[in-house]
């Protein structure tokens, strides 16, 4: 599917779109899950579904093109009480599960979603946005760095043996 960046609309998701969003996230993250052992992949998928199932204290943002959802992201504000939050620094929002439909990648959808998270965090008075990613997610790392996120090792953690999730920060105080 070709996507014209001028025809991508960023908006809040609605409840009836949750199955579509889950399918996009699962498809987008499948390439990383393929490299895991069966047990690790099951746990990874369980965590994805659990995170997507949270209904309160999170902004669900989608990218729409041609009437179809082509990407999504979750934004937790620092005041969120959601138990799935990993970044707990005071005044820091958290960006999670950025996903772009594989057939739509390379057309700016991910950048628009991240920029919308930055805009919303600024409006909410956040000091920074934190996120986690893995080295294997090379395209995501390049996107985050291009948009101004920097490595923040204090956020690094290991959810399972041999898995390192690296922290990144976008400092809103400097903007």
N, C-alpha and C positions, 0 to 999 in steps of 0.2 A: 504494500500500500504506500503510495507516494503521499507525502504530507507537505502542504505549503505552510511554512511557519507563519505567514500572515493570516492563515485561516484556522489557527489553533486557539481555542478558547479555554481559559483556565477558570475553574469554578469549584464550588463546594460539591462534593458528591452527595447523592441522595441515597436513602436506605435501600431502595429497590435496585441499586447498581452494585451492591456488595458482591454478588456472585461474579459479575463481569470483572470487577477490580481484583478479586481473588484469582481468577483465571489469568489475568494479565501478570500479576505478581508471580504466580507459580511458573508461567511460561518464561518470564524474564529471568527468574532465578534458577531455572532448570539447568542451564549450562554449568552453574557452579555446583549444584547438587549432584550432578553426574560424577564428579570426581571424588565423592565421599563414599565411605563404606555404607552398606545397607542400613545398619543401625543408626549411624550418624545422619544419614539422609532422612530417615523416619523422624528423628528428633528435630531436625532442621525444618522439615515440612510442618511438624506439629507446632513449632514455635511461630512459623509464618502465619499459620491459620489462627493461632491464639491471638497474636498481635493484631491481625486484621479484624478479629471478632470483638475487640474492645469498642464499646459504643460511646463512652463518655470521656471527657477530658482530652479529646484529640480532635484536630481538624483534619478531615479527609479531603484532600484536594485532588482534582482530576484534570486532565487535559483532554479536550474533545476536538475532533476534527471530522468534518463531514457527517456529524451526527453520531459518531462512534467514539467511545472512550479509548484513548491510545496510550495513556499513562496515568500514574497516580503517585501520591506521596502522602505520608502522615507527618503532621507537625504537632508536637506536644509543647505547650508553653510551660514556662518555669513554674507556673502555679498549678499545673496538672497534677492530679493525685493518682494517675494511672500507674498500676503496679508494673507495667511493662517498660516504663521509662528506665533507661540505663544512665543517661546523663542527669546527674542530680546537683550540679553546681548551681548555687543561687543566682538567679537572673539569667539562666541559660535555657533557651528553647532546645528542643531536640528534633532533628529531622530523621525519619525512619522510612525504610522500605520504598525508596525511590524506585519506580519500575516503569519502563517504557516497553511497549509492545515491540518485540524484536523486529518485525517488518517495518516499523516506523522509526527505528533508531537512526541517528545521523542527521536528523532534520530539526534539531533544536528543542524537541519536546522536553527532555530532561532539564535543559538549561532554564526553560520557561517555568517549569515546576519549582526548581530550586530558587529562582529569582522571586517567585511568588512567596515562598516560605520566608525569604529574607525580608521582603516587603511587610508581610504580616507580623513577623517578629519585631521589626522596627516600630510598627504601629502599636504593638502591645507593650513597648517599652523594654524589651529584652536587652540584655547587655551583649549576648553572644548566642550563637547557634552551634551546638555540638552534634557530631554524627560519628558513626563507626562504619568502616569498610575493610575489605581484605585486599591484599596485593593482587589476588587473582581477578579482582574487579577493576582491571586496568582502565577501562573507558570511564568508569565512575570516578576513579581517583583523578584522572586527567580533567574531567569536567569540574570536580570540586576545586581543584587547584586553579584552573583557569578562571573560576568565578571568585576566587579570593580566599578560599579555605586554606588553612595551614595546618601542618601536622601538630598534634597536641598529645604528646606521649602520656600525659597524666590520665587521659581517658582510655588508654589501651587496656584491654582485658582479654582473658581466654575463657570462653564459655565451655570449651571441651579440650581434652588433651590434644596438643598439636595444632590448635586453631587459635590464631591471634587476630583479634579485631582491633584495628588501629583507629585511634581517635583523631578527629579533625575539628577545627574550630573556625568559625567566621566571627570576627570581633566587630560587633555593631557599635561599640564605643568609639571606634576610630572613623566611623562613617559620618 
